[in-house]
């Protein structure tokens, strides 16, 4: 995958996360992301998501039994202990 294609795919993934995160749902499975882009190679989408995780645009969030992807700006802030 070329650099330009990768950058374009990353931008599209970020835009889709913003679009899909407008409602109450902010956390998605990787398979949700690949379904949003049916014309793209699943592995290319997964690779772009990995880069976005490394760049901290996206973050993993775990419920203990499931792991989700979430935009970093919506990541739950930890409550300070009093």
N, C-alpha and C positions, 0 to 999 in steps of 0.2 A: 504494500500500500504506500503510495507516494505521500510526501509531507503535505502537499496541498490538499489532497483528498482527506487525509487524516484531520487536518485543521478544519476543513469544511464539515466533516462528520462530527467532530467535537462541538462545533458551533450549533449544528442541528440538534444534537443531543441536549445541549444546555437549553436551547430554545424550547424543546419539547418538555424538559423537566420544569421550566418556568410555566409553560402552558398547562401542564397536567397538575401542577402544584397550586393552582389558583383556588381550588376548593379545599375541603378539609383534608383530603389525602395528600400527604407530602412524601411518603415513603413507598418505594417501588422495588420489586424484584428485578434482577438482571433480565429475566425472561420477559418482563413487561417492556423493558427498553428495546429488546430485540424485536418485539411485536410492533412497536411504534414505527419501526423502519423495515417493513417487510421486503423492500427492494434491495436492501443492503445485506452483504454477507454477515452472518451472525458473528463470525470470528472477528471481523473488522469492527463491528459494534462493540464487542467485548474488549478488544484491544484499546479502542478509543475511550471506553469507560475506565479501563485501568489507568490510562494516562491522566484522565480527569481526577481520579482518586489520588494519584501521585502529586498532581498540581493542587490538591485540596479544594477543588471546585465542588467535587462530590465527596461524601463521606459514607462509611458503612455505619449502620445503626442496627443493633441486635436486640431482639426482645428476649433472648435466651434460647428460644427454639427456632427462630427465623432470623435471617440477616437481610436487611434492606439497604437500598441506596437512597440517599437523601441529599438535596442541595446543601452545601455547607452553611448557607445563610439561614436555613430552617433547622439546623441541627440543634436539638434541645440543649440549652445551657445547664450546666450543673449548678444545683442550688448550693450556696455556701453553707457549711455546717455551723450551727451556732452553739 
